[in-house]
C-alpha cells in the first residue's frame, strides 16, 4: 500500500472572473518509507500539491489518502517544512523544537530526552537557549529538522527546504537530512528545483510540467544508496533528468497558493 496516494487532483484559483487551473488531474503514489522528490519549473504547481497533502488547501477535486485513509489533519500527524524554516522568532531553539508536539497535544516529559538526542546529532546542544536571529541559515534549518523529526509524523512534506542556503551549506544539510531520514524512514515528499538534490535524496522522482501535470514518474536508479556527487553516473543521471525537464515550459503561475 502507498503511504501517500494522490488521485486525480485538480486545483484552480480565481483571478478576476477567470478560473485558472494550477494542477490538472495529478495522480501520485508514494510507497511507504520512500522519499519522493518532485521537480519542475516554477509555477507548475509543486507547492500547491504539497499544501493540499498538508491539509492547508482544502478547495480541490480528487482524493488524497494517507495510509489508505482519507486525509484528515485532526487524526494524522503531518510534518510540514516550509522554505522559510517556520521558526518563531520570540521562542528559543529548544522551544521551537518542542513546538510541533506541543501544538499537536503530543508532548510528554519523556520527549525531552529525545530532544536532547536530536540536538546532539544535529550539533545544536550548545544553542538551545538562543533565538533564531542569533543563528546562521544552516543552524536554523537544523532546528527545523529537529522539530519535524521530534514530531515523529506519519508523513513529511518539505517545500524547497534547502533552497535559501548557499551551495556548500545546502549540500551539508542534504547529508544531515539523509542521515536522519535513514534512521526514521518517514515517507516524504520533497519539492525541489535542484536536479542534483532530487537525484541525491529521492528514491522516486516525479517530473512536473508547466501544464500542471506529472509528466513522468521515475524510480531513482541509485535506489536507497545515493551516488556520490563526484560519481560519473551522478552527472549522467543529472543530464538525463535535465533533458526531461528541458522541453517543458513554465506554467501560468499560481505555485505557492
N, C-alpha and C positions, 0 to 999 in steps of 0.2 A: 504494500500500500504506500502511496505517495504521502509524505508528511504534509506537503503543501500542494493543493490541487486548485488551479485556476481554470475555469471553463467558460469559454465564450464571453469573456469580459469586454464590455463596451462602455466607455465613459465619454461624455460630451460636456461641454460647458457653453454657457450663453454669452454671446458678445453682441451687444445691441439687440437686434432682432434675429440674429443668426444663431443656429445651434451647431457648434463646431466640434467635430469628433477629435478626441485625444487618443483613445485606444479603440481599436476596431476588431472585435471578435478574437481576442487574445486567449490562448489556452497554453498552460504551462504546468507540468507535473514535476515536482522536485522530490526525489526519493529521500527517505529518512536518513539523516546523518550526512547529507551532501551539502556542499557549498555550490550554489548556482550563481554564476557571475552573469549579470545582464549588461550588455554593452550595445551602444548605438549612438547615433548623432543627437546633439542637443535638440530638445523639443519633440522627441519621438514618443514620449510618454513613460519613460523608465520610472521616474519618481512617482508619477501618478499611479502606476501599477503597484508600487511598493506601499503607497499610502492607503490604497484600497485594502491590501493584505494586512496592514496595521490597524485597520478599522477607523482610520482618520477621514477617509472619504466613504460616504455611505450611499451616495446617489449614483448607482451604476446598474447595468444589466449584466446578467451572467451569475456565476456562482463561485464562491471561494470556500474551500473546506480545509481544515487543519486536522490531520489525523483521522480523516473520514467524517468529521463533524462540521456542520456549518460554522463559519467564522463567528465567534462570539467573544468579544474582549472582556466580558464580565466573568466568564468561566475559564478563559485561557490566559496564559502568561506570555505576552508577546514583547520581545525586546526590540526596541527601535533606536538606531543610532543615526542621527542626522549629521549632515556635513559640518554643522556649527558646534558639534560636541554636546550641546544641550546642557551645559553646566550652569547652575545658579550662582551668580557672582557673589551673592551675600552669604553663601554657605561654604564651609571649609571643604577640603578634599575628602575627608572622612565622611562628612555629612552628605556630600554629593554622591559618594559611593553607596551609602545606605539608602539613598532616596528612593530608588526603584522599588525595593522590597517594602519600604515603609508606606509608600503611596498605594501599593497593591494590598496592604494589610498582611504581608507575609513575614514581617520582621520578627525574629526571635533572638534572644540573647546569645544563643549558640552561633548565630551568624557572624558575631564579632570575630571569632577565631578564623573563619573563612575570609573575612575582610582583610585581616592581618596577613593571611597566607597569600591572597591575591596581591596585596600591596607589596609584599616582599618579592613575589615573582615578577612584578611589573616595575620594580625599582622606585616605589612610592613611599616606602616605610618612613623616610625622613621628611616627607612632605604633607603628612596627613592633616596638620593644623594650618596649612597655608590656604590661601584663597586663589581662585582661578587666575586672577590678574597677575599673580606672583609666579605663574608657571609659564614655561615655553609651550608652543603649539603641540609638540610631541608629548610633553608631560600631560597636557590637558586631554589629549587623545587617550593616553594610558588610563587616566581617571575614568573617562567614558567607557573604556573597555572593562575596567574593573567593575563598574556599576552594572553593566549589562550581564557580565558573567556571574556576578554575585546574585543577580536576579534569578538565574537558572531558568531561562524562558523555555517555553515549548518550541518556539521558533525565533530566529534572529533575523531582523531586516536592517540592512545597512545601506544608507543613501550617500554614496560617494564619500565615505568617512575619512579618507586619507588625502583627498584632493587639495586641501588647503595647505598641506605640508610641502616643504621643499623636497626635492627628489631623494636626497640621502635619507632624510627622516622618514619619508614615505616608505621607502624600502625596508627600513628598520621596523616600522610599525606593521608592515605586512608580515614580517617574520614573527613579531610578537603575537599578532593575531593568530597566525597559523599554529604557533606552539600552544596557545590556549585552546584553540578550536580542536586540535588533535586530541587533547585530553578530555574535552567535554562532548565533542561530536554533535553539536547543536545544528539542526537543519537550518541553513542560512540562505537568504537571497541577498546578494551583494550587487548593488548598482554601481557601475564604474564607467568612465570614458577612457580608461587606460588599457590598451591591448595587453601590455605586459602584466598588469595587475589581474586581469581576467584569466590569463594563462597560468599565473603563479598560484592563484588562490582558488580558482574554480574547478571543481571536478566535472561540472556541467556548465556549458556556456550557451546562453540564449542571445542571439543576434537580433536586434530590433531595427526596423527600417523607419524611414521618415513617414510612412503611411500609418504609423501606429499599430503595426502588427509585428509578430515574431517571424522573421524570415527564415531562420534556421536555428535548430537546437542541436548542439554538438556535445558529445562526450569527450572530455579532455583526454587526448591520447596518453598524457603523462599519468593519468589516474590520480590516486591519492598521494603519490610521491612526486612532489614538484620537481621539475627540471631546474637545475642551477641556471641562473640568469646568463652565465657565461657559456652554457652548453649550445652547440651549434643548432641542435634540434629546437631549442627555445626560439632562436632567431627565425628558423624556418617556419615554425608554427605561427609566429608573430606575423610574418609576411603573408601567410595563407589567410589569417584572420583579417588582416587589413584589406586584403583583396576582396573578401566577402563584404566588408563594410564600404569599400570604395564606391560602388555604383549607387549606393543609397543616398538619397538627398534629404536634407533636414526637413522636418515636417512644418506644420502650421503654427508651431508654438504651443504653449499650454503645459509644458512639463513643469512640475513643481506645484501644480494646482492641488 
